[in-house]
Amino acid sequence: HMLNLVRLRETARYPAGHVLHGQSITGFDAYQSYGRESGAIFRDVGGRIAYSAAFEYTLIGP
């Protein structure tokens, strides 16, 4: 099992040479693109997304 707890940049950063390097793309949009592109790859190796939801609250605790 895997749980992704991510923090998104205001503007995504790509390394030099990447097709999106230097473009103004939000971290949210970059993460959405990652999800669209990687989903098929995960399914091909037997994985699945068990839960996905929109961000609503921040919880800070011990």
C-alpha positions in Angstrom: 0.0 0.0 0.0 1.1 3.6 -0.5 -0.3 6.9 0.7 0.8 10.1 -1.0 0.9 13.1 1.2 2.0 15.9 -1.1 2.8 19.6 -0.9 2.3 21.4 -4.2 4.5 24.3 -5.3 2.7 27.4 -6.5 4.6 27.0 -9.8 5.9 23.6 -10.9 9.6 23.3 -11.5 11.0 21.1 -14.2 14.7 20.3 -14.9 16.5 21.8 -17.9 15.8 19.7 -21.0 12.3 18.7 -19.9 9.6 19.6 -22.4 7.8 21.8 -19.7 10.9 23.5 -18.4 10.4 27.3 -18.1 6.7 27.1 -18.6 4.3 28.6 -16.0 2.3 25.6 -14.7 0.9 25.4 -11.3 1.9 22.6 -9.0 -1.7 21.5 -8.9 -1.9 21.3 -12.7 1.4 19.4 -12.8 0.1 16.9 -10.2 -3.1 16.5 -12.1 -1.1 15.7 -15.3 1.0 13.2 -13.3 -2.2 11.4 -12.2 -3.6 11.2 -15.8 -0.3 10.0 -17.2 0.7 7.5 -14.5 -2.7 5.9 -13.9 -2.5 3.5 -16.9 1.1 2.6 -15.9 0.0 1.6 -12.4 -2.9 -0.4 -13.7 -0.6 -2.2 -16.1 1.5 -3.5 -13.2 -1.6 -4.5 -11.1 -2.0 -1.3 -9.1 -5.1 0.8 -8.5 -6.2 4.0 -7.0 -8.2 3.0 -3.9 -9.2 6.5 -2.8 -9.0 10.0 -4.2 -10.6 13.1 -2.9 -10.5 16.9 -3.2 -8.5 18.8 -0.6 -10.8 20.4 2.0 -9.0 20.9 5.3 -5.6 21.0 6.8 -5.1 18.9 10.0 -2.1 19.6 12.2 -1.5 17.4 15.1 1.1 15.5 17.1 
